[in-house]
Amino acid sequence: MTTTLETATIETPAGGFWLAARDGALVAAEFAERVPHRLSRLEARFGPLELRDAADPAGAASALRRFLSGDLDALEEVPLDAGGTPFQRDVWAALREIPPGTTATYAELAARVGRPAAVRAVGGANGANPVAVFVPCHRVVGKDGLRGYAGGLARKAWLLAHEETAART
């Protein structure tokens, strides 16, 4: 059986951003050059895929545009189906609790999910996040500053600066 995903690519100041939704919920959000990697993960999760262009999959495109215009709460309205293990889902839920314009360290995030010694596992869950920006993995930093981001550190810095600026206005 083939799974149909509604997809769109939105141009952002940080580059093209790809969105994919299934049954009205966002299942993937990535910077465009990472789409082949994400598609292989989606195929592992759902089996064969049919991609269908859509104007606003799961409302994610319009929410992303509002976020980029300064409405930092807009992304919270989008229904998500990120999949993942129970531990990953706990980490991703904790990520959504980090307020826009602020950051948390990997150690702080590990403590928030009740696993203070699992800093590396938290980092792994953070890196496995399939719905970047909507689950704000960019808000997690190392104790000594910016650390890895699948979209690149320049994009992570841009996202953090955008949120910090918008949060002040």
N, C-alpha and C positions, 0 to 999 in steps of 0.2 A: 504494500500500500504506500502511496506517495503522500507526503505531507506538503501542503501548500503554505508557503510563507509570503506574506505581503511585505514588500521591501520599498525603500526609498533612500536616496542619498541626498543629504542636505549640505549645502556649502556653509561653512562656518569660518570665522577668522582664523581658526586653527587648522583648517583643511576640510576636505570632504568627510562627512560622517554618515555611516551606513546604519540603517534601522531595519529590523525584521520582526514581524509580528505573526503570531499564530493564534487563531480563534480569539482575536480581540485583545491579546496580551503581548507585550514586548518580550521577545525571547533573545534578541541580540542587538547590541549597539556598539559599534566599533569605528575607529578611524578607517577610512576607505582602504588603505593599503593592507590592512589586517584582515580583510574580508575572506581571502582564501583559507587562512588559518581558522577563522570562525566557522566557515561553511563546513570544514571537515569535522569540527566539534558538533555542529548542528546535525550533520548526517549521522554521526555516532549516536546522538541522542534520539533522533526522530526517524532515521532511515532515509530512503530516497526523498529528495526534495524537488519541489517545483517552485520556482521563484516567480512571483507576479508583482509587477510594478504597481504601486499604490501611492496616492497623493499624501496620505496621512495615516500610516499603519499604527493602529491602536491609539491614535491621537498623539503619537510620539513626536511627529514632525512639528506640529503646531506648538506642542509643549516645549520642544527644544528651541524653537524660534523665540518664544516668550522668555525662556531662560536667558538666551543670548541678548535679549533686549533689556534684561535686568530683573525680570520676575523670577527670583531664585526659588520660589516654592512651586513653580509650574511643573517641574518634573515629578513631583510627588503624586500628581493626579493620574499618571499613566499606570495602567495595570501591568504588572510584571509577572513573568513566568520564567525565572532564571534557572530552574532545575537545581542541580547541585546536591551535595550530601547534607545531612542535618547540620554538621559543623559549619560547612560553607554558608548555608542559609542563616545560621546564627551570626556569622561574621558579617554577611551582607546586610542583615537587619541592623546590626550595630553601626555599620557604615552610614546608613540612612539617618542615624540619630546624631551624627556629627553636623552641627549647624553650618550652613553656607558661610563662607568667609573665615572659617576657622579650620584648624587641623588637629589631628591626634597622632601620637606615635604608635608604632606597631605594638609596643609594650602596653600602652594605655588601652589599645583595642583588645589585646589579649586579656587584660584584666576585666574589661567590660563584658566579655563573653564568658567570664568565670574560669578562664584557663590561663592564669598569669605566666606560666612557664612555657606556653605554646606560642611564643613570639614567631618562630619560623613557620609554624603551621598557619598562623594568622596571615603571614606574608604570602604563603602559598594560596590560601583562600582568596586573599585580596587580588592576587595576580590571575586567578581563575575566573574572576567576575565577568560574566558574558554580557552585561548591560552597563558598560562604562558610562560614566557621567550620571546616568539615572540612578545607579548605585554608586555613590561618589568615592570610588577607590582613590581618586586623586587627592583626597583630603588626608591621606595617611602619609606621614613622613617618618624618616629615621630620627633617632635621638639627636643626630648631628646635622639634620637638614634634609633636603630633598633626596629621595631614594627612588629606585626604579619605577617606571610607569610604562606599560605596554605601548602607549601612544607616543612615548618619548618625553624626556624631562622638560623640553621647551614647552610642550603642550600642557604638561602638568603645571608648570609655572604660570602659563597663560590662564588656565582655568582658575587657579588659586587667586591670581591677581584680579581676574574678572569678578569673581565672587566677592572678594574683599572690597573692591570698588563699588559694586552694586549694593552690598550690604550697608555701606556708609551713606548711600543716598536715599 
